[in-house]
Amino acid sequence: MTQSDTDDNQGSARSGGSRLAKIIAHSGLCSRRDAERMIEASRVKVNGVVVSDPAVNLDDWQGVSVDDRPLSAPPDVKLYRFYKPLGALVTDRDPEGRTTVYDLLPDMGQGAPRLLAVGRLDINSEGLLLFTTSPVLKRKLELPDTGLSRIYRVRAHGMVTDRQLAALSDGVTIDEVRYGPVIVERETQKESGLNRWYRFTLTEGKNREIRKLAQHLGLQVNRLIRVSYGGLTLGSLARMELKEVSRARMFELFGVGTEKKSTWAKAKPKPKKPGHRKLADKKRAAKDGRRMGVGRSPSSTRNSRTPRRGG
């Protein structure tokens, strides 16, 4: 947690609310930094009065307007899986005009909530990228303290020993940067040529972490695909396909959404006919009688004793 986050939480605790910039960001209108700029530019009003301090605390979004448009209520928490292709930047906008993942997202219609990318994949990487409508969930999924595993398939050129790979499980320091434990497995033991496929599992996701670890081992990465994040997998997603995660799955993995209800259906009670109690009593009595050897036909030999013949 950063110092600004700490100050924000302390300020919210004192006033019983949240900072204005945070409320605007949580509505899905824009990022928190952009919200602060809007407030400082006097574009935000609270109950018709211009507010220029981003640190003003409010109970909720009601009465807040941006450019004289009422702020919407925070959207429902949604989470999406997306297959990021090579060559796309994970950013809202690029000054150089390069393609971003937001250029590739499908049109979700007017009034659709703003999607926030969870973490990053560099321009030369592909695979699973998560999007959410909730800044709170985004931060939760990105924090290293959450300990969510990220799994990558990595094709690299070069030779490395099993001992070198195993050493990464204890963590390693490269150029004065400490990297936490990483599990590296060979996908196949025998391959032709010097290109090999490996599976990297880590929980931090620092900038270009896998490429730096591979370089530390003397490997040159030529393909990197993220196949899993926090238990969600790339699965059968096609490139640039966006698919929503069910609320039950979100609850199961991250504690948000809706708890999955039991799919077991209770048996419907049978309709009771007139006289059902008397009929049930008769059946019970007959059953008890049979247990005691009463009510059998004479031909029945069960529990009967054959008389001994005289000697």
Buried (B, 14 or more C-beta within 10 A) or exposed (E): EEEEEEEBEEBBEEEEBBBBBBBBBBBBBBBBEBBBEBBEEEBBBBEEEEBEEBEBBBEEBEBBBBEEEEBEEBBEBBBBBBBBBBEBBBBBEBEEEEEBBBEBBEEEEEEEBBBBBBBBBBBEBBBBBBBBBBBEBBBBBBEEEEEBEBBBBBBBBBEBEEEBBEBBEEEBEEEEEEBBEBBBEBEEEEEEEEEBBBBBBBBBBBEBBBBBBBBBBEBEBEBBBBBBBBEBBBEEBEEBEBEEBEBEBBBEBBEBBEEEEEEEEEEEEEEEEEEEEEEEEEEEEEEEEEEEEEEEEEEEEEEEEEEEEEE
